[in-house]
């Protein structure tokens, strides 16, 4: 299962509001402006995830990581997504990238963020 931990005891009330409206992601805009990330792309990974990657899953690194991506908008529609499904979605995005896909992903991202339905 991917995503943020539900009922994480380390999260304060202010922190939960920041997470709900994805405001905790705003510092990533600095990385976008620096050119280290893009607005849309595969999500950054955790080092511990690499240990279990199959060879095909490394294809997600062919593109810069993004603040939002196909698996975020897909997973939020379902409410959750298993890690292997999320990685498959990232690889699909990498293999089929085009500017119109980015545009559609951004269009799906904004309503989720503005509604506060993010987890």
PAZAPA-4460 file (N, C-alpha, C; in steps of 0.05 Angstrom, whole numbers, plus 32768, in hexadecimal, padded with zeros to 4 digits):
% residues 119
    n_x    n_y    n_z   ca_x   ca_y   ca_z    c_x    c_y    c_z   seq   type   mol
   8011   7FE9   8000   8000   8000   8000   8012   8018   8000     1      X     A
   800C   802C   7FEF   801C   8044   7FED   800D   805B   7FFA     2      X     A
   801A   8071   7FFC   800D   8089   8006   8016   8090   8022     3      X     A
   8007   80A3   802D   800E   80AD   8048   8000   809C   805D     4      X     A
   800D   8099   8074   8003   8088   8089   7FEA   8094   8095     5      X     A
   7FD5   8084   8098   7FBC   808E   80A4   7FC0   8090   80C2     6      X     A
   7FB5   80A5   80CE   7FB6   80A9   80EB   7FD2   80A7   80F7     7      X     A
   7FE5   80B3   80E8   8001   80B3   80F1   8002   80C5   810B     8      X     A
   800B   80B9   8121   800B   80C8   813B   801F   80DF   813B     9      X     A
   8032   80E0   8127   8046   80F5   8126   803B   810E   8119    10      X     A
   8023   810D   810D   8018   8123   80FE   8007   8134   8110    11      X     A
   800D   814E   8112   7FFE   8161   8122   7FE4   8168   8113    12      X     A
   7FD3   8177   8120   7FBA   8180   8113   7FC1   8192   80FB    13      X     A
   7FD4   81A4   80FF   7FDC   81B6   80E9   7FE8   81A5   80D2    14      X     A
   7FF9   8191   80DA   8005   817F   80C6   7FF0   8170   80B6    15      X     A
   7FDB   8168   80C4   7FC6   8158   80B6   7FB7   816A   80A1    16      X     A
   7FB4   8183   80A8   7FA8   8196   8094   7FBA   819A   807D    17      X     A
   7FD4   819D   8082   7FE8   81A1   806D   7FE7   8188   805A    18      X     A
   7FE6   8170   8066   7FE5   8158   8056   7FCB   8156   8046    19      X     A
   7FB4   815C   8053   7F9A   8159   8046   7F99   8169   802D    20      X     A
   7FA3   8181   802D   7FA3   8193   8016   7FBD   8193   8006    21      X     A
   7FCE   817E   800B   7FE7   817A   7FFD   7FFA   8192   7FFF    22      X     A
   7FF6   81A3   8013   8008   81BA   8017   8024   81B1   8020    23      X     A
   8026   8199   802A   8040   818E   8032   8051   8189   8019    24      X     A
   8045   818A   8002   8054   8185   7FE9   805F   819F   7FDD    25      X     A
   8057   81B6   7FE7   805F   81D0   7FDB   807D   81D4   7FDB    26      X     A
   808C   81CB   7FEF   80AA   81CE   7FED   80B6   81C0   7FD5    27      X     A
   80A8   81AD   7FCA   80B2   819F   7FB2   80B3   81B1   7F9A    28      X     A
   80A3   81C7   7F9B   80A4   81DB   7F85   80C1   81E6   7F82    29      X     A
   80CF   81E8   7F97   80EB   81F1   7F96   80FB   81DE   7F85    30      X     A
   80F6   81C4   7F89   8105   81B0   7F79   80FC   81B1   7F5B    31      X     A
   80E3   81B8   7F56   80DA   81BB   7F3A   80E8   81D3   7F2E    32      X     A
   80E9   81E9   7F3C   80F6   8201   7F32   8114   81FD   7F2D    33      X     A
   8121   81EC   7F3E   813D   81E6   7F3B   8142   81D3   7F24    34      X     A
   812D   81C5   7F1B   8130   81B2   7F05   8135   8195   7F0E    35      X     A
   8134   8191   7F29   8138   8176   7F33   811F   8165   7F31    36      X     A
   8108   8171   7F2F   80EE   8163   7F2D   80DE   8171   7F17    37      X     A
   80C8   8164   7F0F   80B5   8170   7EFE   809A   8171   7F0C    38      X     A
   8087   8180   7F01   806C   8180   7F0E   805F   8165   7F0C    39      X     A
   8062   8157   7EF5   8056   813D   7EF1   806C   8129   7EEB    40      X     A
   806A   8112   7EF7   807E   80FD   7EF2   807B   80E7   7F07    41      X     A
   808C   80D3   7F05   808B   80BE   7F1A   8092   80CB   7F35    42      X     A
   8086   80C1   7F4A   808B   80CC   7F65   80A8   80C5   7F6E    43      X     A
   80B4   80D7   7F7E   80CE   80D0   7F89   80CB   80B6   7F9A    44      X     A
   80E1   80A8   7F9C   80E0   808E   7FA9   80EE   808F   7FC5    45      X     A
   80E8   807B   7FD5   80F6   8077   7FEE   810D   8063   7FE9    46      X     A
   8124   8067   7FF5   813A   8055   7FF0   8133   8038   7FF7    47      X     A
   8123   8034   800B   811C   8018   8012   810C   800A   7FFD    48      X     A
   80FF   8019   7FEC   80EF   800D   7FD6   8100   8000   7FC1    49      X     A
   8118   800B   7FBD   8129   8001   7FA7   8131   7FE4   7FAB    50      X     A
   8133   7FDB   7FC3   813C   7FC0   7FC9   8129   7FAB   7FBC    51      X     A
   810F   7FB2   7FBB   80FC   7F9F   7FB0   80F5   7FA2   7F93    52      X     A
   8102   7FB6   7F86   80FB   7FBB   7F6A   8103   7FA5   7F57    53      X     A
   80F2   7F9F   7F44   80F9   7F8D   7F2E   8106   7F9E   7F19    54      X     A
   8114   7F92   7F06   8122   7FA1   7EF2   8110   7FB4   7EE2    55      X     A
   80F8   7FAB   7EDB   80E6   7FBC   7ECB   80DD   7FD5   7EDB    56      X     A
   80DD   7FD4   7EF6   80D4   7FEA   7F06   80E8   8002   7F06    57      X     A
   8101   7FFC   7EFF   8114   8012   7EFE   8110   8025   7EE7    58      X     A
   80FF   801D   7ED4   80F9   802F   7EBD   80EC   8049   7EC6    59      X     A
   80E0   8049   7EDE   80D3   8062   7EE8   80E8   8077   7EEC    60      X     A
   8102   8070   7EEE   8117   8084   7EF2   8120   8091   7ED8    61      X     A
   8114   808A   7EC1   811B   8096   7EA8   8111   80B3   7EA7    62      X     A
   8100   80BB   7EB9   80F5   80D6   7EB9   80F9   80E2   7ED5    63      X     A
   80F9   80FD   7ED5   80FC   810B   7EEF   80E3   8105   7F00    64      X     A
   80E7   8103   7F1A   80D0   8100   7F2B   80BE   8118   7F2A    65      X     A
   80A4   8115   7F31   8091   812B   7F2F   8083   812F   7F4A    66      X     A
   8077   8146   7F4C   8067   814C   7F64   804D   813C   7F64    67      X     A
   8042   8138   7F4C   802A   8127   7F49   8030   8115   7F32    68      X     A
   801F   8101   7F30   8023   80ED   7F1A   800B   80DD   7F16    69      X     A
   800D   80CB   7F03   7FF7   80BA   7EFB   7FEE   80A9   7F12    70      X     A
   8000   809D   7F22   7FF7   808C   7F37   7FEA   809C   7F4E    71      X     A
   7FF2   80B5   7F51   7FE4   80C5   7F66   7FC7   80CA   7F5F    72      X     A
   7FC2   80D1   7F46   7FA6   80D7   7F3F   7F96   80BD   7F3D    73      X     A
   7FA3   80A7   7F35   7F96   808D   7F33   7F91   8082   7F4F    74      X     A
   7FA5   8083   7F60   7FA2   8078   7F7B   7F8E   8087   7F8C    75      X     A
   7F8D   80A2   7F88   7F7A   80B1   7F97   7F5D   80AC   7F8F    76      X     A
   7F59   80A4   7F76   7F3E   809D   7F6D   7F36   8083   7F7B    77      X     A
   7F49   8071   7F7F   7F43   8057   7F8C   7F44   805A   7FAB    78      X     A
   7F52   806E   7FB5   7F55   8071   7FD2   7F70   8066   7FDB    79      X     A
   7F7C   8054   7FCC   7F97   8049   7FD3   7FA1   803B   7FBA    80      X     A
   7FBB   8033   7FBC   7FC7   8024   7FA6   7FDE   8013   7FB2    81      X     A
   7FE0   7FFA   7FAA   7FF6   7FE9   7FB3   800F   7FF3   7FA5    82      X     A
   8026   7FF0   7FB2   8040   7FF9   7FA8   8045   7FEF   7F8C    83      X     A
   8041   7FD5   7F87   8047   7FC9   7F6D   8035   7FD6   7F57    84      X     A
   801C   7FDC   7F5E   800A   7FE9   7F4B   8013   8006   7F46    85      X     A
   801C   8013   7F5B   8026   802E   7F58   803E   802F   7F46    86      X     A
   8051   801C   7F4A   8069   801B   7F39   8062   8014   7F1D    87      X     A
   804E   8002   7F19   8045   7FFC   7EFD   803A   8015   7EF0    88      X     A
   802B   8025   7EFF   8020   803D   7EF4   8035   8051   7EED    89      X     A
   804A   8054   7EFE   8061   8065   7EF8   806F   805C   7EDF    90      X     A
   8073   8042   7EDC   8081   8038   7EC4   8070   803D   7EAB    91      X     A
   8055   8039   7EAE   8043   803E   7E97   8046   805C   7E8F    92      X     A
   8046   806D   7EA3   8049   808A   7E9D   8063   808F   7E8E    93      X     A
   8079   8084   7E98   8093   8087   7E8B   8093   807D   7E6F    94      X     A
   8087   8066   7E6A   8087   805A   7E50   8075   8068   7E3C    95      X     A
   8060   8076   7E46   804C   8082   7E35   804A   80A0   7E38    96      X     A
   805F   80AC   7E42   805E   80C9   7E48   8057   80DA   7E2F    97      X     A
   8047   80EE   7E34   8042   8103   7E21   8037   811B   7E30    98      X     A
   8039   8132   7E24   8032   814B   7E32   8014   814B   7E39    99      X     A
   8004   813E   7E28   7FE7   813D   7E2D   7FE0   812D   7E46   100      X     A
   7FEF   8118   7E4A   7FEB   8107   7E62   7FF2   8118   7E7B   101      X     A
   8008   8128   7E7A   800E   813A   7E90   7FF7   814E   7E95   102      X     A
   7FED   8159   7E80   7FD7   816C   7E82   7FBF   815F   7E90   103      X     A
   7FB7   8147   7E88   7FA1   8139   7E94   7FA6   8132   7EB1   104      X     A
   7FBF   812A   7EB8   7FC6   8125   7ED4   7FC3   813E   7EE5   105      X     A
   7FCE   8154   7EDA   7FCB   816D   7EE9   7FAE   8175   7EED   106      X     A
   7F9D   8171   7ED9   7F81   8178   7EDB   7F73   8167   7EF0   107      X     A
   7F7C   814D   7EF3   7F70   813C   7F07   7F7B   8142   7F23   108      X     A
   7F94   814D   7F24   7FA0   8152   7F3E   7F94   816A   7F4C   109      X     A
   7F8F   817F   7F3E   7F85   8198   7F4A   7F6B   8194   7F5A   110      X     A
   7F57   8187   7F4F   7F3E   8184   7F5E   7F42   8174   7F78   111      X     A
   7F53   8160   7F77   7F59   814F   7F8F   7F65   8161   7FA4   112      X     A
   7F79   8171   7F9C   7F87   8182   7FAF   7F74   8197   7FBB   113      X     A
   7F65   81A4   7FA9   7F53   81B9   7FB2   7F3C   81AF   7FC4   114      X     A
   7F33   8196   7FBF   7F1D   818B   7FCF   7F27   8181   7FEA   115      X     A
   7F41   817D   7FEC   7F4B   8172   8006   7F46   8154   8009   116      X     A
   7F40   8146   7FF2   7F3B   812A   7FF4   7F54   8119   7FF4   117      X     A
   7F6B   8126   7FF2   7F85   8117   7FF3   7F89   810C   800F   118      X     A
   7F98   80F6   8010   7F9D   80E8   8029   7FB9   80EF   8032   119      X     A
***
